[in-house]
Amino acid sequence: MISFYRDVGRRSRLIFVCLLLVSLFVSVLVTSQPLAGASSFVGSVSGVVSGRSTATAATSTGLFLNKSNKTDSPSIAIDPAGGYHFAYSAYGPDVTGKEPAYYAYCASNCASAASWTIATVSDGVSKVSKVQLALDSAGRPRMLLYGEDPSFNHQWQYAACDTGCSSGANWAVVTLTPVSYIDISIFDYSPHNFTLDPQGRPRFVYYDDALSNNGTFYAFCDANCTMLANWFQLRISTDILHQSELAFTASGQPRIAADIFANPGPSTGILNYLECNTSCTSDPANWSQTPLYERGGGNASWVLRLDASDRPHMLFYQGVPDSGPGDRLYYVWCDTSCTNAANWSRSSVGLAQTEGTNPDLVLDSQNHPRIAYQKGADGLGYGRCDTNCESPSANWQHQLAESSSVLDVDWPLPPPVNCSSAYWVGGYRPSLALDTSGNPRIGYDALHLHGSGCTVGEDFRAVRLIVSNARLSVYVPLVVR
């Protein structure tokens, strides 16, 4: 099987981090054709359950909820009653030798680890590598899991719980479909290819290159979704839509942002926008595909959200395009007729080049964007815009939400044998949610790195959760670089 590449702060540490990323990081345009109708899945079901600067961050209350084993893939959601839901995966075997998903819940006083309950979610035999969490209107958790079965075949699984979700026994996990296509960059970005439609029904987008299952598929279930027989899929494109982002209008119409490689076209691919308005689970001809921007090489990523008027908004970290220079974070939007590329606009959010990787985006109750991102080796960045956000004169304000150096104090880990330095770098792949008062709550990956006198590398990884930050609503004017 393919072994995934793992990505792994004063001036000398910056050189160290850059060398680490170089050594560990390996990492469109075709009109959809009419294809066969919806088909059912084939699978199985089970019911088991440095260069860090000295920048000053806001005084935060962050938690490492799990210190017993390596963890990854944070996903946070907040229910209408204000309860916090947090899901993540193992990143290597736990004390039992398994690599499951975890679901954590807190009803109040969530800055205290004692207020959280954590359930192990698994079919008992599969390895989970990536987790995505969504809540239905009643606040019940649903998850999409990506990983491997005991024979190392990659697969998608769906997990659901209706009551007593702090116990793994109350979760059901169903294996939906195996996949032959192996995404070697899966650990370099946070997937958002899964969500619930306005009726609380699970949907996700995936791609495969198996002879019998080739292309990009829209997968859906309308009821009793822990039963495999109730899942179906429609091939919506013969292209491989990479890093698909899925969102829904208020009336349940799907919207997707994804990267497509086409020839002729840029060697790094094109960020496309797809939408469907009728018969979206039965007729692939109803799915339109609009090329927008060159993806750019390297660590490119994007997030798609819809506002209260169903207008699409994106955060787009463009890699290095064929023409250069790239490596910059943009806010992207469209107000009307979004299948016409001329109606899309973008503007820099004001961060320096190479800042803003792996972003997440949430729109508040006023449709104002709130964003979380990695601010280089400094740690977790947070930004907001309240005026002129869909224009080149947008008033973006940013701050360091949590410094990487805070983690060294919270959980100091010694360097491996023969290494003379070790420290945390935070802010990787953040997951952002707003509480009932509009305050940001953020989960992210933190990497513990080592070097000096030994081979440069990563010796530990853990998800971290920011649940309280008194200064995240206070901003200073942004200096645009």
C-alpha positions in Angstrom: 0.0 0.0 0.0 1.0 3.6 -0.4 2.5 5.2 2.7 1.1 8.7 3.2 3.6 11.5 3.3 3.3 13.4 6.6 3.7 17.2 6.8 5.2 18.2 9.5 9.3 28.1 15.5 13.3 32.5 16.1 15.2 32.6 12.6 17.1 29.3 12.9 13.8 27.4 13.6 12.3 28.8 10.4 15.0 27.1 8.4 14.3 23.9 10.3 10.5 24.0 9.6 11.1 24.8 5.9 13.5 21.8 5.5 10.9 19.6 7.2 8.1 20.6 4.9 10.3 20.2 1.8 11.4 16.7 2.9 8.0 15.4 3.9 5.4 17.2 1.7 4.5 15.6 -1.6 2.1 17.3 -2.6 -9.9 21.6 -15.9 -11.9 22.0 -17.5 -14.1 19.1 -19.0 -17.8 19.3 -19.5 -19.8 16.6 -17.6 -21.2 14.0 -19.9 -24.6 12.3 -19.5 -24.0 9.1 -17.5 -26.0 6.2 -16.1 -28.5 6.8 -13.4 -28.1 6.4 -9.7 -26.6 3.2 -8.5 -26.5 1.6 -5.0 -23.3 1.0 -3.0 -21.6 -2.3 -2.4 -20.1 -2.6 1.0 -20.6 -3.9 4.6 -22.4 -2.7 7.7 -21.6 -3.1 11.3 -23.0 -1.7 14.6 -20.1 -1.1 16.8 -19.4 0.6 18.0 11.6 27.2 13.3 11.1 29.7 12.9 8.5 30.8 15.3 8.4 34.5 15.9 7.9 36.2 19.2 4.5 37.5 18.1 2.0 37.9 20.9 -1.3 36.0 20.8 -4.5 36.6 22.5 -4.7 35.0 25.9 -6.4 31.7 25.0 -7.8 28.7 26.8 -6.9 25.8 24.7 -7.1 22.1 25.4 -5.4 18.9 24.4 -8.4 16.6 25.0 -6.4 13.4 24.3 -2.9 13.0 25.5 -2.8 9.2 25.4 -2.1 8.7 21.7 -1.4 10.6 18.5 -4.5 12.3 17.0 -5.4 14.1 13.8 -8.2 15.5 11.7 -10.2 17.9 14.0 -13.8 18.8 13.2 -15.9 21.0 15.4 -19.7 21.8 15.5 -21.9 23.7 17.9 -25.6 22.8 18.4 -28.5 25.2 18.8 -28.4 24.8 22.5 -24.8 25.8 22.7 -23.3 22.3 23.2 -19.9 21.6 21.7 -19.2 18.6 19.5 -15.7 17.7 18.5 -14.6 14.8 16.4 -11.1 13.6 15.4 -9.2 10.5 14.4 -6.3 8.5 15.8 -2.9 9.1 14.1 -1.4 5.8 14.8 -2.4 3.0 17.2 -4.0 3.8 20.5 -3.3 1.8 23.7 -5.4 -1.1 22.3 -3.6 -1.1 19.0 -6.6 0.3 17.1 -6.9 3.5 15.1 -10.5 4.7 15.6 -12.4 7.9 15.4 -13.3 9.9 18.5 -16.4 11.9 19.4 -16.2 14.4 22.2 -19.1 16.4 23.7 -19.4 19.2 26.3 -22.6 21.0 27.4 -21.0 23.8 29.5 -17.8 25.0 31.2 -16.0 23.6 28.1 -12.7 25.3 29.0 -12.2 22.5 31.5 -11.2 19.1 30.3 -13.3 17.6 33.0 -16.5 18.8 31.3 -15.9 16.7 28.2 -16.9 13.1 27.5 -15.1 11.2 24.8 -16.5 8.1 22.9 -14.5 5.8 20.6 -16.3 5.4 17.3 -15.3 2.4 15.1 -16.5 -0.8 13.5 -13.8 -2.5 15.7 -11.5 -3.4 12.9 -11.0 -0.5 10.5 -8.4 2.2 10.6 -9.8 5.8 10.5 -7.5 8.5 9.0 -9.9 11.4 8.4 -13.1 12.5 10.2 -15.8 15.0 9.2 -18.6 16.0 11.7 -22.0 17.4 11.0 -25.1 18.0 13.2 -28.7 17.7 12.2 -31.3 20.3 13.3 -31.8 18.4 16.6 -28.0 18.5 17.3 -27.5 14.8 16.7 -24.0 14.0 15.4 -23.2 12.4 12.0 -19.7 11.6 10.7 -18.0 10.6 7.5 -14.9 8.5 8.0 -12.1 7.8 5.6 -9.6 5.1 6.2 -8.7 1.4 5.6 -10.2 -1.9 6.2 -8.1 -4.8 7.8 -6.9 -5.7 4.3 -5.6 -2.1 3.7 -8.3 -1.3 1.2 -9.3 2.4 1.4 -12.9 3.1 2.2 -15.6 5.6 3.1 -17.7 4.9 6.2 -20.8 6.7 7.7 -21.3 6.9 11.5 -24.4 8.1 13.3 -25.8 8.4 16.8 -29.2 9.6 18.0 -28.9 9.4 21.8 -26.4 8.7 24.5 -23.6 9.6 22.0 -20.9 9.8 24.7 -20.9 6.0 24.6 -19.4 4.3 21.6 -21.9 1.5 22.0 -24.7 3.9 20.8 -22.9 4.6 17.5 -23.6 2.7 14.3 -20.9 2.5 11.6 -21.6 1.4 8.0 -19.0 0.8 5.4 -20.2 2.5 2.2 -17.7 1.9 -0.6 -14.1 0.9 -1.1 -12.0 3.2 -3.3 -9.0 2.4 -5.5 -7.8 6.0 -5.9 -5.3 6.9 -3.2 -5.1 10.6 -2.3 -1.5 10.9 -1.1 -2.2 14.5 -0.1 -5.1 13.6 2.2 -3.1 14.7 5.3 -2.2 18.0 3.8 -5.7 19.5 3.9 -9.0 19.3 5.7 -11.7 17.7 3.6 -15.2 19.2 3.5 -16.8 16.8 1.0 -19.5 15.7 3.4 -22.4 17.6 4.9 -26.1 17.3 5.6 -28.8 18.8 3.4 -31.4 21.1 4.9 -33.5 18.1 5.8 -30.6 16.5 7.8 -29.9 13.9 5.2 -26.2 12.9 4.6 -24.5 13.6 1.3 -20.9 13.5 0.2 -18.7 13.7 -3.0 -15.9 11.3 -3.8 -13.8 10.2 -6.7 -12.4 6.8 -7.7 -10.4 5.3 -10.6 -11.5 1.7 -10.4 -12.5 0.2 -13.7 -16.1 -0.5 -12.4 -16.4 2.8 -10.4 -14.5 5.5 -12.4 -15.1 9.2 -12.0 -16.6 11.6 -9.4 -19.7 10.5 -7.5 -22.4 12.3 -5.6 -23.4 9.9 -2.7 -26.7 10.2 -0.8 -29.1 8.6 1.6 -32.6 9.8 2.5 -33.5 7.6 5.5 -32.2 4.9 7.8 -28.7 5.8 6.7 -26.9 3.2 8.9 -28.3 0.6 6.5 -26.1 0.1 3.4 -29.1 -0.6 1.2 -30.4 2.9 1.6 -27.3 4.6 0.1 -27.0 5.4 -3.6 -24.7 7.3 -5.8 -24.7 9.2 -9.1 -21.6 9.7 -11.3 -21.7 13.5 -11.9 -18.5 13.7 -13.9 -16.0 11.4 -15.7 -13.3 13.8 -14.4 -11.5 13.4 -11.0 -12.8 16.3 -8.9 -10.0 16.7 -6.3 -10.6 18.2 -2.8 -14.3 18.6 -3.4 -16.2 21.0 -1.1 -19.9 20.5 -0.7 -22.6 22.9 0.4 -26.4 23.3 0.0 -28.8 26.1 -0.6 -31.7 26.6 1.7 -33.9 24.5 -0.6 -31.4 21.6 -0.8 -29.6 22.3 -4.1 -26.0 21.1 -4.0 -23.0 23.3 -4.8 -19.4 22.1 -5.1 -15.9 23.6 -5.4 -13.2 21.3 -6.7 -9.9 21.1 -8.5 -9.9 19.5 -12.0 -6.9 18.8 -14.2 -7.5 19.1 -17.9 -5.4 19.1 -21.0 -5.0 21.7 -22.4 -4.9 23.7 -19.3 -2.6 24.8 -16.5 -0.4 22.0 -15.2 -1.5 22.6 -11.7 -5.3 22.3 -12.5 -8.2 24.6 -12.2 -10.5 25.4 -9.3 -14.1 24.8 -10.6 -17.5 25.6 -9.3 -20.3 23.1 -9.9 -24.0 23.4 -9.2 -27.2 21.5 -9.8 -30.8 22.7 -9.3 -33.1 19.9 -10.3 -33.0 16.0 -10.4 -29.6 16.2 -8.8 -29.6 12.5 -7.7 -30.7 11.1 -11.0 -29.5 13.2 -14.0 -25.8 14.1 -14.3 -26.6 16.4 -17.2 -28.1 18.8 -14.7 -24.8 19.4 -13.1 -23.0 22.4 -14.5 -19.2 22.9 -14.3 -17.5 26.4 -14.4 -13.8 26.9 -14.3 -12.7 29.8 -12.2 -9.0 30.1 -11.2 -5.8 28.2 -11.6 -5.2 26.1 -8.6 -1.4 26.6 -8.3 1.1 24.0 -7.4 2.0 23.0 -3.8 -0.2 23.5 -0.8 -3.4 24.9 -2.4 -6.7 24.6 -0.6 -10.2 26.1 -0.6 -13.4 26.2 1.4 -17.0 26.8 0.1 -19.8 28.3 2.1 -23.2 29.8 1.1 -24.7 32.9 2.7 -28.3 33.4 3.8 -29.2 34.3 0.2 -27.6 31.1 -1.1 -24.7 33.1 -2.7 -21.4 31.2 -2.8 -18.3 32.4 -0.9 -14.9 30.8 -0.8 -11.5 31.1 0.9 -9.0 30.1 -1.7 -5.3 29.6 -0.9 -3.7 29.6 -4.3 -0.5 27.7 -4.7 2.1 28.7 -7.2 0.5 29.0 -10.7 2.4 28.4 -13.9 3.0 32.2 -14.2 4.0 32.7 -10.5 4.2 33.8 -7.8 1.0 32.7 -5.9 1.0 31.3 -2.3 -1.6 33.8 -1.2 -5.0 33.6 0.5 -8.0 35.1 -1.3 -11.7 35.7 -0.5 -13.8 34.7 -3.4 -17.5 35.5 -4.1 -20.3 35.5 -6.6 -23.6 37.4 -6.4 -25.6 36.1 -9.3 -25.5 33.7 -12.3 -22.6 31.9 -10.8 -22.2 29.4 -13.7 -20.7 32.4 -15.6 -17.1 32.7 -14.5 -17.2 36.5 -15.3 -19.5 37.0 -12.3 -16.9 35.8 -9.8 -14.5 38.1 -8.0 -11.7 37.7 -5.6 -9.6 39.9 -3.3 -6.6 39.2 -1.0 -7.5 39.0 2.7 -4.4 41.0 3.4 -2.0 38.4 4.7 1.6 38.1 3.7 2.6 35.6 1.0 2.7 32.0 2.3 0.4 32.9 5.3 -3.1 31.6 5.4 -2.6 27.9 4.5 -5.2 25.3 5.2 -8.0 27.9 6.0 -11.5 27.4 7.2 -14.4 29.8 6.7 -17.7 30.5 8.5 -20.2 33.3 7.7 -21.8 34.8 10.8 -25.5 35.8 11.2 -24.8 39.0 9.2 -23.1 37.1 6.4 -19.7 38.5 7.5 -16.7 36.1 7.0 -14.7 34.7 9.8 -11.6 32.7 9.0 -9.1 30.5 10.7 -5.7 29.6 9.2 -2.2 28.7 9.9 0.1 31.7 10.4 3.3 30.0 9.4 5.2 28.5 12.4 3.8 31.2 14.7 0.6 29.2 15.2 -3.1 29.7 14.7 -4.4 32.8 12.9 -7.9 34.3 13.0 -9.4 37.0 10.8 -12.7 38.8 10.3 -14.2 41.3 7.9 -17.3 43.4 8.7 -17.3 46.1 6.0 -16.9 46.0 2.2 -16.0 42.4 2.4 -16.9 41.6 -1.2 -14.7 44.3 -2.7 -11.0 45.1 -3.1 -11.4 47.7 -0.2 -12.5 45.0 2.3 -11.6 45.8 5.9 -9.9 42.6 7.1 -8.5 42.4 10.6 -6.3 39.6 11.8 -4.6 38.4 14.9 -2.6 35.5 16.3 -5.3 33.4 18.1 -2.9 31.0 19.8 0.9 31.1 19.6 2.8 27.8 19.1 4.9 28.7 22.1 1.8 28.3 24.3 1.8 24.6 23.5 5.3 24.1 24.8 4.1 25.4 28.2 0.8 23.4 28.2 2.3 20.1 27.1 6.1 20.0 27.2 7.5 16.9 25.5 11.2 16.0 25.5 13.1 15.6 22.3 14.0 12.1 21.1 17.3 10.5 22.0 20.3 12.3 20.3 18.1 15.4 19.5 18.8 18.6 21.3 15.7 20.6 20.4 12.0 19.9 20.2 8.9 22.1 20.2 5.3 22.4 19.0 4.1 24.2 15.9 0.3 24.8 15.9 -2.4 26.0 13.6 -2.5 23.2 11.0 -5.8 22.4 9.3 -8.1 24.4 11.5 -11.8 23.7 11.9 -13.9 26.8 12.8 -17.4 27.1 14.3 -19.2 30.1 15.9 -21.0 29.7 19.2 -24.5 30.9 19.8 -23.1 34.4 20.5 -20.9 34.5 17.4 -17.7 33.7 19.2 -15.1 31.6 17.3 -14.3 28.1 18.5 -11.5 26.4 16.7 -10.0 23.0 16.5 -6.6 22.4 14.8 -3.7 20.0 14.4 -0.5 20.6 16.4 2.8 19.0 15.4 5.7 18.3 17.8 9.0 18.6 15.8 12.6 17.8 16.6 16.0 18.4 15.2 19.6 19.6 16.0 21.9 16.7 16.3 19.5 14.2 14.9 17.3 13.6 11.8 14.8 16.3 11.3 11.3 15.0 11.9 7.9 14.9 13.6 7.6 12.7 16.7 4.0 13.5 17.9 0.8 15.0 16.6 -2.3 16.0 18.5 -5.6 17.8 17.9 -6.1 21.0 20.0 -9.3 22.9 20.8 -9.7 26.6 21.4 -12.9 27.0 23.5 -12.4 30.4 25.1 -10.4 33.5 24.0 -11.3 36.8 25.6 -9.4 38.9 23.0 -10.7 37.2 19.8 -13.3 40.0 19.4 -10.8 42.8 19.8 -8.9 43.9 16.7 -6.3 46.4 15.6 -6.3 48.0 12.2 -4.7 45.7 9.6 -1.6 46.7 7.8 -1.9 45.4 4.3 1.3 44.0 2.9 
